[in-house]
Amino acid sequence: MCCRVGTQLLSIPAPGSMSLVIPAIMLLAWIWVILIFLELWGPELGELRHLKYLELYRNDIGGKIPKELGNMKNLVSMDIYGNRFEGEIPKSFAMLKSLRFLRLNNNKLSGSIPRELTTLKDLKVFDVSNNDLCGTIPVDGPFASFPMESFENNKLNGPELKGLVPYDFGC
């Protein structure tokens, strides 16, 4: 009844009682088919709630990042760097409590880094370098350990000074 990524097989629910079973190595190809040929980059992708790895880097995908990606509760890794995404980082990403890797670098993202992301306790890698982000860099939660290289080539004003400067200062 649910999408499940195992070490060898991926079972995707189909209408009725049937399931489509494909090798896990074809996971990326499956997502590519969904996104490109069926043109479903958007809210529909958020319906893949059991997906663990979203690897869509360097695919020349543009537009805004759908907030519905925050519905992918089991997501461990989101690599959507090297595309043409614009607009703000969705605050809904704070609902991705299993997320360990978030790479949004080399896009055209703007606005400030959502403070809600500081609640992602398992986040180990966060890279937003080479975008057009502004404001200050969070210092709470996992952000205390991210290297400054993860934030370079933006319009960021450095780490926030708690209580002294609003986090979106300079946006």
Secondary structure, DSSP 8 states (H G I E B T S, - for coil): ---EE-SSEEEEE-STT-EEEEEGGGHHHHHHIIIIIS--TTGGGGG-TT--EEE--SS--EEE--GGGGG-TT--EEE--SSEEEE---GGGGG-TT--EEE--SSEEEE---GGGGG-TT--EEE--SSEEEEEE--SGGGGGS-GGGG-SSEEEEE--TTTS-TTTT-
